[in-house]
């Protein structure tokens, strides 16, 4: 399935000093999927940076043969968003 990153998500990737490759990897191989609505969901993966744990959350909208990345953000509040405990 094709992955398209919206201009807003591209801006968030730049502003938050993330990489497109990391975002695409999370969309392609998520550790966890959290459903928002019929065609929208968050994919998320845990990672470490500077000895601290983070969660990269990517909001995806699926339609046809395409996954569209709506927004992306890292958070240190892993336990708030991770389902089923760490």
Secondary structure as GFF3:
##gff-version 3
##sequence-region A 1 86
A	DSSP	beta_strand	2	5	.	.	.	ID=ss1
A	DSSP	alpha_helix	7	15	.	.	.	ID=ss2
A	DSSP	alpha_helix	20	28	.	.	.	ID=ss3
A	DSSP	beta_strand	32	35	.	.	.	ID=ss4
A	DSSP	beta_strand	40	49	.	.	.	ID=ss5
A	DSSP	beta_strand	52	63	.	.	.	ID=ss6
A	DSSP	beta_strand	66	75	.	.	.	ID=ss7
A	DSSP	alpha_helix	78	81	.	.	.	ID=ss8
###
